[in-house]
């Protein structure tokens, strides 16, 4: 299945300073559910459950124990993992269990969401890489801790060769603000390069005693202090479904800051494409100035 991704254009000032006007968002990892392995547990109850029937129910066709190849499951892996976790809580593996047909799956997850049984959603993790965002964005993002992991670009180890900036949406349709932004980032880039050069001269004797990595870090960590919040950063973020749902509700709300809202709306489009079962209750709505936001009847699951 082709993965949806949002890849922004890189712009340049007349002086050649690169900047982005939109966030980039791409899915880099998602769950894989293994029905046959899960069925080992179900089969351990001997004749209490029909383990073969339970395993077969995950697939569109065929007999799971006949040795046939089964590449096509009824559910996406994230939803399947969450459903298996929920069934384990009550040993719901018998004939009266909720089946994996469309009606059964809808009924099962409607019950999960409406009852707030969100713990089963914590098993499925989705990882994305986000770029074309600034340091103000990352300061807001990392305030969300439970269920999340982050790996962010380090300005101590990355020098000015890859330095880029991010233009806020409010500047983009205003000629004066846009011109001021481009002027500011040209100055910031020049100032960063000049400080790095002067620091290299000042610390020459000290740097000669360091390893190549330590020399680069010593200069960069001092020079970076002149960089504005508009400096681009990149983050790999991994969250479980419950954590993703919470952040989508918080950061794709009408009152959220526009840059982080744009990221989360794009993340939602990706999540909905790869796991519609877990994210289909969200509705995208237009607000003031056609600004989009997300709403769901199942809040804070």
Order of alpha helices (4+ residues) and beta strands (2+ residues): beta-beta-beta-beta-alpha-alpha-alpha-alpha-beta-alpha-beta-beta-alpha-alpha-alpha-alpha-beta-alpha-alpha-alpha-beta-beta
